[in-house]
Amino acid sequence: MSYSIFLLRFVDGKVVALDAERLRQVTEPYVVAGGAEEGFSQLRAEDGGEADLYHASQDEDGMLCVTATHFARGAMSGVLARLAAALGASIVPQDGGTLIFHEDDRRHLPEDLQGKAVVIAPVADAFQAAFDVL
């Protein structure tokens, strides 16, 4: 899928840094090119589905965003959902509502994202179903 999603962690309506070590731990089994130190990783899931991740630190505040592009449906959807959950991040699609994993996360979103947020489980089927209705 040629589409972008952004993994962002919000606290009190503001974007805060993601844990780069946690990113490495979760993605390492799937990396086929690039890596955490390079700011880009190409991932491949067990069913052959792939995704491109961009995760460079943008400033002194650390890694504020992970962007996934060209990601496949199937097992890669589960990888991305588990990654977001492990990072404590919300999934913000390029053109739709925000996906969160706990209702309590809604209060941390910026006001303009709160009303459209959808709570999902961090699994492939829930991730894909949410995109079908966004």
C-alpha positions as CSV (number, residue, x, y, z in Angstrom):
1,M,0.0,0.0,0.0
2,S,1.4,3.4,-1.0
3,Y,0.2,5.3,2.0
4,S,1.8,6.9,5.1
5,I,1.0,6.5,8.7
6,F,2.7,8.3,11.6
7,L,3.5,6.8,15.0
8,L,3.4,9.6,17.5
9,R,3.3,9.6,21.2
10,F,1.2,12.3,22.8
11,V,1.3,13.6,26.4
12,D,-1.1,16.4,27.3
13,G,-1.7,17.2,23.7
14,K,2.0,17.5,22.8
15,V,4.2,15.2,20.8
16,V,6.9,13.6,23.0
17,A,10.0,11.4,22.1
18,L,9.6,7.8,21.3
19,D,12.0,5.2,22.8
20,A,14.6,4.4,20.1
21,E,15.8,1.3,21.9
22,R,12.3,-0.1,22.0
23,L,11.9,0.6,18.3
24,R,15.1,-1.4,17.7
25,Q,13.9,-4.3,19.8
26,V,10.6,-4.6,18.2
27,T,11.7,-4.1,14.5
28,E,15.0,-6.0,14.6
29,P,13.6,-9.4,13.7
30,Y,12.0,-7.9,10.6
31,V,14.8,-5.6,9.3
32,V,16.1,-6.6,5.8
33,A,17.8,-3.2,5.0
34,G,18.8,-0.2,6.9
35,G,18.5,-0.1,10.6
36,A,17.9,2.1,13.7
37,E,21.2,3.9,13.3
38,E,20.5,4.8,9.7
39,G,17.1,6.5,10.3
40,F,15.5,4.1,7.7
41,S,14.5,0.5,7.9
42,Q,12.9,-1.8,5.4
43,L,10.9,-4.5,7.2
44,R,9.6,-7.8,5.9
45,A,7.1,-9.9,7.9
46,E,6.7,-13.6,7.9
47,D,4.2,-13.6,5.1
48,G,6.6,-11.6,2.8
49,G,4.7,-8.3,3.3
50,E,7.0,-5.3,3.6
51,A,7.1,-1.7,4.9
52,D,9.5,1.2,4.8
53,L,10.1,3.0,8.2
54,Y,11.6,6.4,8.6
55,H,12.7,7.1,12.1
56,A,15.5,9.7,12.2
57,S,15.9,11.9,15.3
58,Q,14.7,15.3,14.2
59,D,16.1,17.5,17.0
60,E,17.6,17.5,20.5
61,D,14.2,16.1,21.8
62,G,14.9,12.7,20.3
63,M,12.9,10.6,17.9
64,L,9.5,12.3,17.7
65,C,8.0,10.3,14.9
66,V,8.2,7.0,13.0
67,T,6.7,7.1,9.6
68,A,5.6,3.9,7.8
69,T,5.1,3.9,4.0
70,H,4.5,1.3,1.4
71,F,3.3,-1.2,3.9
72,A,1.5,-4.4,3.0
73,R,-1.7,-5.7,4.5
74,G,-1.4,-9.0,6.4
75,A,1.3,-9.7,8.9
76,M,3.0,-6.3,8.4
77,S,-0.2,-4.7,9.7
78,G,0.3,-6.6,12.9
79,V,4.0,-5.7,13.2
80,L,3.1,-2.0,12.8
81,A,0.3,-2.2,15.4
82,R,2.5,-4.0,17.9
83,L,5.3,-1.5,17.3
84,A,3.0,1.5,18.0
85,A,1.7,-0.2,21.1
86,A,5.2,-1.0,22.3
87,L,6.2,2.7,21.8
88,G,3.1,4.0,23.6
89,A,2.3,5.7,20.3
90,S,-0.9,6.5,18.5
91,I,-1.3,5.7,14.8
92,V,-2.1,8.8,12.8
93,P,-3.0,8.1,9.2
94,Q,-2.2,10.7,6.6
95,D,-5.9,11.4,6.0
96,G,-8.1,9.9,8.7
97,G,-8.8,9.5,12.3
98,T,-6.3,8.5,14.9
99,L,-6.0,4.9,16.2
100,I,-5.3,4.4,19.9
101,F,-5.0,1.3,22.0
102,H,-6.6,2.4,25.2
103,E,-9.5,4.8,25.8
104,D,-7.3,6.6,28.4
105,D,-5.0,7.6,25.5
106,R,-7.7,9.9,24.0
107,R,-7.2,12.5,26.7
108,H,-3.5,12.9,25.7
109,L,-4.3,13.6,22.0
110,P,-4.5,17.1,20.7
111,E,-8.1,18.3,20.8
112,D,-8.6,18.2,17.1
113,L,-7.7,14.4,17.1
114,Q,-9.7,13.4,20.1
115,G,-13.2,13.2,18.6
116,K,-12.2,11.0,15.6
117,A,-9.9,8.6,17.6
118,V,-10.8,4.9,17.4
119,V,-9.7,2.4,20.0
120,I,-8.3,-0.8,18.5
121,A,-6.4,-3.9,19.7
122,P,-2.7,-4.0,18.6
123,V,-3.3,-6.8,16.1
124,A,-3.3,-7.0,12.3
125,D,-7.1,-7.6,11.9
126,A,-8.1,-4.6,14.1
127,F,-5.5,-2.4,12.3
128,Q,-6.8,-3.4,8.8
129,A,-10.5,-3.1,9.9
130,A,-9.9,0.4,11.2
131,F,-8.4,1.5,7.9
132,D,-11.4,0.1,6.0
133,V,-13.7,2.5,7.9
134,L,-11.5,5.6,8.1
